[in-house]
Amino acid sequence: MTTRLLEQAAVRRGAAEGPPSLGLVPTMGGLHAGHASLAWTARAANDVVVASIFVNPLQFGDAADLDRYPRTLDDDVRLLGGCGVDVVFAPSVEDMYPGGEPLVRVGAGRMGTVFEGASRPGHFDGMLTVVSKLLNLGLPATTADYRAYFGEKDAQQLALVRRMVLDLNMPVRIEGVPIVRDADGLALSSRNRFLGPEERRAALVLSRVLGALRDRAARGEPLDLAGARAQVAAEDLVDLDYLDVVDPVSFTPRREDRTGEALAVVAARVGAVRLIDNIVLPVVA
């Protein structure tokens, strides 16, 4: 179907306008407005848009967490259709891993062992393995520009996917899409639905401390990471995993007197729900 749609797009565009384009939006379902932003971004830039929905068991170290992940396929398909997605690919585990768990996997290397990788061992190997399969499955069979869209909320994931595509010479351009937040500042996540009212109120400390770090950076002041960590720790319902400043490409920690681009990243458990967030720190000349 994708090939036929691309061929039809090529006819409409004509040779003078170049090849048609295909946008891939990989998801695990449980979709919300943040995923809709991915789909709308892909729709605006491509002739054909494909979205995948697959809860990848290789990314879950805890079977209970895998079982708990929201599966809302009918609602997800309706949301994607409303965003103009042309094709939804929703394979089963047997479709994606026909021989059982793969013996050969993509390794995330050193960058996959820090921050999220340290807290969730093997998570990024599983993520890169399935993303490589999805990118290969989506590869256009006819001449076309090929792009894949990932949310910037999962910043370490995005950095690793970009590195995989570079290191393995994959013929796809990876596009990051900005974080979508609720009116109260909480970054949208499929896990937010599991927060109770008091837990949600407590979770707002994550976006508050990130915003304060951004403002301090913009004023050229010391970031005071110790103070920011203490502010998170002061929330009774929040158990801080990490709060740090990193290079957005390599995810190596940056000095507080950094120069150049930097990203403040945070992860914490709020009640039983693990949340992540990040914010770009402005470069001050």
C-alpha positions in Angstrom: 0.0 0.0 0.0 2.8 2.4 0.9 4.5 1.9 -2.5 1.3 2.6 -4.3 0.7 5.8 -2.4 4.2 6.9 -3.1 3.8 6.2 -6.8 0.6 8.2 -6.8 2.3 11.0 -5.0 5.2 10.9 -7.5 2.7 11.3 -10.4 1.1 14.3 -8.7 4.4 16.0 -7.9 6.0 15.5 -11.3 9.7 14.9 -11.9 10.5 18.6 -11.7 9.5 18.7 -8.0 11.7 15.7 -7.0 10.8 12.4 -5.4 7.9 12.0 -3.0 8.5 11.7 0.7 7.6 9.1 3.4 7.3 10.0 7.1 7.4 7.2 9.7 6.0 7.8 13.2 7.0 4.9 15.5 4.9 4.6 18.7 4.0 2.1 21.4 0.4 3.2 21.6 -1.4 4.7 24.5 -1.4 7.8 22.3 -2.0 11.4 23.5 -1.6 14.9 22.1 2.2 14.5 22.1 1.9 11.7 19.7 -0.6 13.7 17.7 2.1 16.4 17.4 4.5 13.8 15.9 1.8 12.7 13.4 0.8 16.3 12.4 4.5 17.3 12.0 5.0 14.3 9.7 1.8 15.0 7.8 2.9 18.6 7.1 6.2 17.6 5.7 5.5 14.4 3.7 3.4 13.0 0.9 2.7 9.7 2.7 2.7 9.1 6.5 2.9 5.7 8.2 2.5 5.3 12.0 3.4 2.1 13.9 1.9 0.9 17.1 3.8 -1.8 18.9 4.4 -2.4 22.6 7.9 -3.8 22.4 8.6 -6.4 25.1 12.4 -6.0 24.7 12.2 -2.5 26.3 10.7 -3.7 29.5 12.8 -5.3 32.3 9.7 -5.7 34.5 7.0 -8.0 33.3 4.4 -6.1 35.4 5.4 -2.8 33.8 4.9 -4.4 30.3 1.5 -5.8 31.3 0.5 -2.4 32.7 1.4 -0.4 29.6 -1.8 1.1 28.1 -3.1 -0.7 25.1 -5.8 1.4 23.4 -5.5 0.4 19.7 -9.0 1.5 18.6 -8.6 4.9 20.1 -5.0 5.2 18.8 -6.1 4.4 15.3 -8.9 7.1 15.5 -6.4 9.6 16.8 -3.9 8.9 14.0 -6.6 9.0 11.3 -7.7 12.4 12.6 -4.1 13.6 12.1 -4.0 12.5 8.5 -1.9 9.4 8.9 -2.3 7.2 5.7 -1.3 3.8 7.1 -1.2 2.4 10.6 1.0 -0.6 11.1 0.1 -2.5 14.3 2.0 -5.8 14.3 1.8 -8.6 16.9 4.9 -9.7 18.9 5.0 -12.8 16.6 5.0 -10.5 13.5 8.0 -8.5 14.8 9.9 -11.4 16.3 8.8 -14.5 14.3 11.7 -16.6 15.6 11.1 -15.7 19.2 13.3 -13.3 21.1 16.0 -12.2 18.6 19.5 -13.7 19.1 21.0 -10.7 17.3 20.3 -7.2 18.7 21.4 -3.7 18.3 23.6 -2.6 21.2 23.4 0.9 22.6 27.0 1.0 23.7 28.2 3.3 26.5 25.5 5.9 25.9 22.9 3.2 26.6 24.3 2.5 30.1 24.0 6.0 31.7 20.9 7.9 33.0 17.9 6.0 31.7 20.1 3.1 30.7 21.5 2.8 34.2 18.0 2.8 35.7 16.6 0.4 33.0 19.3 -2.0 32.0 18.9 -3.4 28.5 16.1 -0.9 27.7 18.0 0.9 25.0 19.2 -2.3 23.4 15.6 -3.4 23.1 14.5 0.0 21.8 17.2 0.3 19.1 16.6 -3.3 18.0 12.9 -2.7 17.4 13.5 0.8 15.9 16.0 -0.7 13.4 13.4 -3.3 12.4 10.7 -0.6 12.0 13.0 1.6 10.0 13.9 -1.3 7.7 10.3 -2.4 7.3 9.3 1.2 6.5 12.1 1.7 3.9 10.4 2.8 0.7 10.5 0.3 -2.1 10.5 3.1 -4.6 12.6 6.3 -4.8 11.5 8.6 -2.0 12.8 10.9 0.8 12.5 9.0 4.0 12.1 10.5 7.4 11.2 9.2 10.9 9.8 11.3 13.8 10.6 11.0 17.5 9.6 13.1 20.5 12.2 15.2 22.2 10.8 14.3 25.6 12.6 10.9 25.2 15.9 12.8 24.6 18.3 10.0 25.3 16.3 7.7 23.0 16.4 10.3 20.3 20.1 10.8 20.6 20.7 7.0 20.4 18.5 6.6 17.4 20.3 9.4 15.6 23.6 7.8 16.5 22.5 4.4 15.3 21.3 5.8 12.0 24.7 7.6 11.6 26.8 4.6 12.6 24.9 2.0 10.5 24.5 4.3 7.5 20.7 3.9 7.5 19.0 5.9 4.6 16.6 7.8 6.8 16.6 11.3 8.3 15.6 11.5 12.0 13.4 14.4 13.0 12.9 15.5 16.6 9.6 17.0 17.6 9.3 19.4 20.6 7.8 18.3 23.9 4.1 18.9 24.4 3.0 20.0 27.9 -0.3 20.3 29.6 -1.4 23.7 30.8 0.2 23.1 34.2 3.6 22.3 32.7 3.6 18.5 33.0 5.1 16.9 30.0 2.6 14.6 28.2 3.3 10.9 28.8 1.3 7.7 28.4 2.1 7.1 32.1 0.4 10.3 33.3 -3.0 8.6 33.4 -1.7 6.5 36.3 -1.1 9.6 38.5 -3.6 10.4 41.2 -4.5 14.1 41.9 -1.9 14.5 44.7 0.8 12.7 42.7 0.1 14.9 39.7 0.5 18.0 41.8 3.8 16.6 43.2 5.0 15.7 39.7 4.9 19.4 38.7 8.2 19.9 40.6 10.0 18.3 37.7 9.0 21.0 35.1 9.4 23.7 37.7 13.0 22.9 38.5 13.8 22.5 34.8 12.3 25.9 34.0 14.3 27.4 36.9 17.5 25.9 35.5 16.7 27.3 32.0 16.1 30.8 33.5 19.3 30.7 35.5 21.2 29.7 32.4 19.6 32.5 30.4 20.8 35.0 33.0 24.3 33.6 33.0 24.0 32.5 36.6 25.4 29.3 38.2 22.9 26.5 37.7 23.0 25.2 41.3 22.1 21.6 40.5 22.5 20.7 44.2 19.7 23.2 45.1 17.5 21.9 42.3 17.9 18.3 43.4 17.1 19.3 47.0 13.9 21.0 45.7 12.8 17.8 44.0 13.7 15.7 47.1 11.6 17.9 49.2 8.4 16.6 47.6 7.2 13.7 49.7 5.7 11.8 46.8 8.7 12.2 44.5 11.7 9.9 44.6 14.4 11.5 42.4 16.5 9.2 40.2 18.7 11.8 38.5 18.8 15.5 37.7 21.8 16.5 35.6 23.1 18.6 32.7 24.4 16.7 29.7 25.7 17.2 26.2 22.5 16.6 24.0 24.4 14.5 21.5 26.6 12.2 23.6 24.8 12.4 27.0 28.0 13.0 28.8 27.6 15.2 31.9 28.5 18.9 31.4 30.2 21.2 33.9 28.0 23.8 35.4 30.2 26.5 33.8 29.6 24.9 30.5 29.8 26.5 27.1 27.8 25.4 24.1 24.6 23.5 23.9 23.4 21.6 27.0 20.3 19.7 28.1 18.9 19.5 31.6 17.5 16.0 32.2 15.4 14.6 35.1 13.8 11.3 36.0 11.8 10.5 39.1 9.3 8.1 40.5 6.1 9.8 41.5 4.2 7.3 43.6 4.4 4.1 41.4 4.9 6.1 38.2 8.3 6.8 36.6 8.4 10.1 34.7 11.2 11.8 32.7 11.5 15.3 31.4 14.2 17.6 29.9 14.7 21.2 28.8 17.3 22.9 26.5 19.5 25.3 28.3 20.2 28.5 26.3 23.7 29.3 25.2 24.8 32.6 26.6 27.6 34.4 24.7 
